């Protein structure tokens, strides 16, 4: 009789353990996503958030034919198949709101990591909250150089900084000038007045010592959200630069393009550091007038010719959201995949272990959808590859 009672107790205990493990395995891993979902950049913000949602779906689902890490795992293999849950927050382009939302996501929604934030100024404020609370923060698209110069332990960035991209602009011009009878010499900078635009302009000016054949004839700073750029364009016309380097968000990029056309301002080139000029919002608003801007970007459907996974992800995005993937969404997608890989390798949802796994990331070119050599972070949290 005693033997039967003991067996029953053991069975009940084992059943309880099994049930507890099953519940734990089915718990979701909450990731906070901070993006501008209202205001002037809402369309691009939603496009970018959708790319993160797609990445989560690929991680959670079964995509055996997709050539990406974890695409066929159906959740986190090292965490009992736990699924990723994206909890979105609208920061409205405001650093103050972004910081408040970061705190809410961490303390109230119990997110184990944050991703964001499109605007560099918002990434700066919200990642400061994450640093204080000891929670990892990954950014796939916030480019201000100084984001990885603050000595933070929990901030990681997969995309190149504005400093790297400013140098790329000069390198591009040097290549254009080779063998040219009319080399490009003069540059005007046009940038919005938040952290992203300021850091880009600072980076451009910082490279003049290295690229001595070029001269900046005008540096225009404008208020983000301005309703009129007539005076700025008239100053450009008077300065007569060979090319214009542009750092603008959606509404102002569209406004500048229309005002350029209105005043027939046509320099030899307008080189845009991505964001608005490469977005669907820009193309939808301007139609054919969106052509002929030179855009620094990290994503092109043409890459599908040499990378099958680019074609796979691009088609999935278009099927689900009805539009082609752009560079900023593509970078956010990649950041989410990097974060998921780190969480799985950490075998834990403890923020300190996720942070350690992020720091140890070493993905190869074949593991990413962008034309990079892979993802590997330096001590500052900046991707080296």
FENDAPE-V150878 format. One record per residue. N is the residue number from 1. PHI is phi in radians with two decimals (999 if undefined). PSI is psi in whole degrees, -180 to 180 (* if undefined). OMEGA is omega in radians with two decimals (NA if undefined). Layout:
# FENDAPE-V150878
n:phi:psi:omega
N:PHI:PSI:OMEGA
N:PHI:PSI:OMEGA
This chain:
# FENDAPE-V150878
n:phi:psi:omega
1:999:-44:3.12
2:-1.06:-38:-3.13
3:-1.09:-41:3.14
4:-1.13:-43:-3.14
5:-1.10:-43:-3.13
6:-1.13:-41:3.12
7:-1.08:-42:3.14
8:-1.10:-42:3.14
9:-1.10:-42:3.13
10:-1.13:-40:3.11
11:-1.11:-42:3.11
12:-1.11:-41:-3.14
13:-1.13:-44:3.11
14:-1.10:-39:3.11
15:-1.12:-40:3.12
16:-1.14:-43:3.12
17:-1.09:-45:-3.13
18:-1.07:-45:-3.14
19:-1.11:-42:3.13
20:-1.09:-44:3.12
21:-1.11:-39:-3.14
22:-1.13:-43:3.12
23:-1.09:-45:-3.14
24:-1.09:-40:-3.13
25:-1.14:-29:-3.08
26:-1.58:-8:3.10
27:-1.13:143:3.14
28:-1.48:156:3.06
29:-1.76:112:-3.00
30:-1.53:125:3.10
31:-2.04:125:3.10
32:-1.50:129:-3.12
33:-2.03:115:-3.08
34:-1.78:112:-3.11
35:-2.55:159:3.10
36:-1.39:103:-3.07
37:-1.85:2:3.00
38:-2.51:164:-3.12
39:1.64:-164:-2.98
40:-1.22:-20:-3.09
41:-1.96:18:-3.03
42:-1.04:-40:-3.09
43:-1.12:-47:3.11
44:-1.19:-35:3.10
45:-1.09:-43:3.13
46:-1.17:-41:3.09
47:-1.03:-40:-3.12
48:-1.23:-44:3.09
49:-1.08:-38:3.12
50:-1.07:-35:3.10
51:-1.14:-37:3.09
52:-1.18:-40:3.08
53:-1.09:-39:3.11
54:-1.11:-43:3.11
55:-1.03:-43:3.12
56:-1.11:-39:3.12
57:-1.11:-40:3.12
58:-1.14:-42:3.12
59:-1.14:-42:-3.08
60:-1.36:-24:-3.04
61:-1.66:-157:-3.11
62:-2.25:97:-3.12
63:-2.07:67:-3.02
64:-1.06:-28:-3.12
65:-1.47:-4:-3.09
66:-1.55:132:-3.04
67:-1.57:57:3.09
68:-2.28:146:3.06
69:-0.99:135:3.06
70:1.29:7:-3.11
71:-1.22:-22:-3.12
72:-1.98:14:-3.01
73:-1.47:-20:-3.09
74:0.98:56:-3.11
75:1.91:-167:-3.11
76:-1.55:107:-3.09
77:-1.00:-38:-3.09
78:-1.47:2:3.11
79:-2.24:38:3.06
80:1.15:26:3.14
81:1.39:16:-3.14
82:-1.01:144:-3.08
83:-1.69:153:3.04
84:-1.45:134:3.04
85:-2.10:121:3.13
86:-1.58:123:3.08
87:-1.94:108:-3.04
88:-1.51:148:3.05
89:-2.40:137:-3.12
90:-1.64:112:3.13
91:-1.61:-6:3.03
92:1.06:18:-3.10
93:1.38:10:-3.09
94:-1.84:123:3.08
95:-1.03:-38:-3.12
96:-1.15:-45:3.10
97:-1.16:-39:3.11
98:-1.03:-43:3.12
99:-1.13:-42:3.14
100:-1.15:-40:3.13
101:-1.20:-36:3.09
102:-1.07:-44:3.12
103:-1.11:-42:3.13
104:-1.12:-44:-3.13
105:-1.06:-39:-3.10
106:-1.37:-48:-3.00
107:-1.47:-32:-3.09
108:-1.78:-44:-3.11
109:-1.54:-7:3.05
110:1.05:41:3.05
111:-1.27:145:-3.09
112:-1.67:-10:3.10
113:-2.82:159:3.09
114:-2.10:152:3.04
115:-2.35:140:-3.13
116:2.86:-170:0.11
117:-2.40:22:-3.05
118:1.24:-75:3.10
119:-1.22:130:3.09
120:-1.12:-36:-3.13
121:-1.11:-37:3.11
122:-1.29:-38:3.08
123:-1.05:-39:3.14
124:-1.09:-47:-3.09
125:-1.24:-44:-3.07
126:-1.28:-34:3.12
127:-1.25:-24:3.05
128:-1.14:-38:3.07
129:-1.14:-46:3.14
130:-1.07:-39:3.11
131:-1.10:-44:-3.14
132:-1.10:-37:-3.10
133:-1.60:0:3.07
134:1.26:34:-3.11
135:-2.01:133:-3.14
136:-1.09:145:-3.14
137:-2.35:125:3.11
138:-2.09:138:3.11
139:-2.16:132:3.10
140:-1.78:-8:-2.99
141:-2.51:-7:3.12
142:-1.44:117:-2.84
143:-1.82:-13:-3.07
144:-0.88:126:-3.02
145:-0.97:-41:-3.01
146:-1.27:-4:3.09
147:-1.07:-32:3.12
148:-1.82:20:3.11
149:-2.01:17:-3.06
150:-1.72:-2:-3.14
151:1.33:19:3.14
152:-1.29:145:3.09
153:-1.61:-21:-2.99
154:-1.88:2:-3.12
155:-1.77:130:3.13
156:-2.29:140:3.14
157:-2.29:126:-3.14
158:-1.53:-30:-3.07
159:-1.44:154:3.04
160:-1.10:154:-3.14
161:-1.41:169:3.10
162:-1.12:-29:3.10
163:-1.14:-46:3.10
164:-1.06:-42:-3.07
165:-1.30:-30:3.04
166:-1.11:-42:3.10
167:-1.10:-38:3.11
168:-1.06:-37:3.11
169:-1.06:-46:3.14
170:-1.13:-42:3.12
171:-1.05:-40:3.10
172:-1.07:-45:-3.14
173:-1.15:-39:3.09
174:-1.03:-44:3.12
175:-1.11:-41:3.12
176:-1.11:-35:-3.08
177:-1.32:-17:-3.11
178:-1.07:119:3.12
179:1.35:4:-3.11
180:-1.48:138:3.08
181:-1.40:-15:3.11
182:-2.28:74:-3.07
183:-1.13:150:3.06
184:-1.29:132:-3.09
185:-2.23:-37:-3.00
186:-1.91:143:-3.05
187:-2.28:139:2.92
188:-1.99:141:3.08
189:-1.89:131:3.04
190:-2.17:121:-3.09
191:-2.58:149:3.06
192:-1.28:164:-2.90
193:-1.69:14:3.05
194:-1.62:-176:-3.01
195:-0.95:-42:-3.09
196:-1.07:-52:-3.13
197:-1.12:-41:-3.14
198:-1.11:-44:-3.13
199:-1.18:-36:3.11
200:-1.14:-49:-3.14
201:-1.06:-42:3.11
202:-1.06:-41:-3.13
203:-1.18:-42:3.12
204:-1.05:-49:-3.14
205:-1.09:-33:-3.11
206:-1.20:-20:-3.11
207:-1.65:0:-3.12
208:-1.09:-31:3.11
209:-1.16:-31:3.13
210:-1.49:-37:-3.12
211:-1.91:79:-2.96
212:-1.30:-11:-3.13
213:-1.39:-5:-3.07
214:-2.00:152:-3.13
215:-2.38:135:3.06
216:-1.55:119:-3.10
217:-1.71:-14:-3.13
218:-2.82:138:3.07
219:-2.26:107:-3.07
220:-1.80:123:3.00
221:-1.88:127:3.13
222:-2.17:158:-3.13
223:-1.30:123:3.07
224:-1.04:133:-3.11
225:1.62:3:-3.14
226:-1.05:141:-3.12
227:-1.55:-7:-3.06
228:-2.63:134:3.13
229:-2.17:25:-3.12
230:-1.02:-47:-3.10
231:-1.13:-37:3.11
232:-1.12:-42:-3.13
233:-1.21:-37:3.10
234:-1.11:-36:3.06
235:-1.15:-38:3.08
236:-1.13:-43:3.13
237:-1.04:-42:-3.13
238:-1.19:-35:-3.10
239:-1.33:-25:3.10
240:0.92:53:3.11
241:-1.25:153:3.03
242:-1.19:-43:-3.14
243:-2.40:160:3.07
244:-2.10:130:2.98
245:-1.66:127:-3.01
246:-2.09:136:2.98
247:-2.32:98:-3.05
248:-2.45:150:3.00
249:-1.57:178:-2.90
250:-0.87:-62:-2.99
251:-1.05:-43:-3.11
252:-1.29:-33:3.09
253:-1.08:-44:3.10
254:-1.11:-43:-3.14
255:-1.11:-44:3.10
256:-1.09:-45:-3.13
257:-1.04:-43:3.13
258:-1.17:-38:-3.13
259:-1.28:-35:3.03
260:-1.00:-46:-3.14
261:-1.15:-42:-3.13
262:-1.02:-40:-3.10
263:-1.75:9:3.11
264:0.96:40:3.08
265:-1.47:116:-3.04
266:-2.44:81:3.07
267:-1.20:177:-3.12
268:-1.21:-19:3.08
269:-2.96:144:2.95
270:-2.02:113:-3.10
271:-1.80:116:-3.07
272:-1.86:136:3.13
273:-1.47:58:3.03
274:1.16:-136:-3.08
275:0.88:-116:-2.97
276:-1.13:-43:-2.99
277:-1.14:-17:3.09
278:-1.88:12:-3.02
279:-1.66:160:3.05
280:-1.16:-30:3.10
281:-1.06:-41:3.13
282:-1.15:-47:-3.12
283:-1.18:-42:-3.13
284:-1.11:-37:-3.09
285:-1.32:-33:-2.98
286:-1.88:-18:-3.12
287:1.05:-129:-3.11
288:-1.13:-24:3.13
289:-1.24:-8:3.07
290:-1.40:-9:-3.13
291:-1.30:159:2.99
292:1.34:8:2.93
293:-1.57:135:3.13
294:-1.60:118:-2.98
295:-2.01:126:2.98
296:-1.28:120:-3.13
297:-2.49:168:-3.08
298:-2.01:1:-3.01
299:-2.45:137:3.04
300:-2.63:141:3.10
301:-1.11:-22:3.11
302:-1.12:-22:3.12
303:-1.13:-18:-3.13
304:-1.07:-24:-3.13
305:-1.13:-26:-3.13
306:-2.03:-3:-3.14
307:-2.45:103:-3.13
308:-1.00:-33:-3.09
309:-1.20:-30:3.05
310:-1.08:-44:3.10
311:-1.11:-43:-3.12
312:-1.10:-49:-3.11
313:-1.18:-42:3.13
314:-1.05:-43:3.13
315:-1.19:-40:3.10
316:-1.07:-44:-3.13
317:-1.10:-46:-3.11
318:-1.16:-39:3.12
319:-1.10:-42:-3.08
320:-1.36:-39:-2.98
321:-1.97:-2:3.02
322:1.33:17:3.12
323:-2.67:161:3.11
324:-1.29:149:3.07
325:-1.27:139:3.07
326:-1.83:179:-3.07
327:-1.11:-43:-3.12
328:-1.17:-48:3.03
329:-1.01:-38:-3.14
330:-1.09:-39:3.13
331:-1.22:-37:3.09
332:-1.16:-40:3.06
333:-0.98:-47:-3.11
334:-1.13:-39:3.12
335:-1.08:-40:3.12
336:-1.15:-39:3.11
337:-1.15:-38:3.10
338:-1.13:-44:3.13
339:-1.09:-44:-3.14
340:-1.10:-41:3.10
341:-1.04:-41:-3.14
342:-1.18:-42:3.13
343:-1.07:-41:3.14
344:-1.15:-43:3.11
345:-1.18:-31:3.11
346:-1.17:-25:-3.09
347:0.97:31:-3.07
348:-2.86:156:3.01
349:-1.81:11:3.07
350:-1.21:125:-3.07
351:-0.94:-39:-3.12
352:-1.16:-34:3.12
353:-1.31:-35:3.06
354:-1.13:-42:3.13
355:-1.06:-44:3.13
356:-1.11:-39:3.12
357:-1.20:-39:3.07
358:-1.05:-45:-3.13
359:-1.08:-27:-3.12
360:-1.64:5:-3.11
361:-1.01:137:3.10
362:-2.63:73:-3.14
363:-1.55:146:-3.14
364:-1.63:170:-3.12
365:-1.00:-36:-3.12
366:-1.19:-16:-3.08
367:-1.63:-1:-3.08
368:-2.16:157:-3.11
369:-1.66:-2:-3.10
370:-1.85:159:-3.08
371:-1.38:55:3.12
372:-1.92:167:3.08
373:-1.42:-3:3.14
374:2.42:-156:3.08
375:-2.41:120:3.07
376:-2.63:125:-3.02
377:-1.61:143:2.99
378:-1.50:-174:-3.07
379:-1.13:-23:3.14
380:-1.46:-11:-3.10
381:1.69:5:3.14
382:-1.56:135:3.06
383:-1.13:129:-3.11
384:-1.54:-16:-2.96
385:-1.85:*:NA
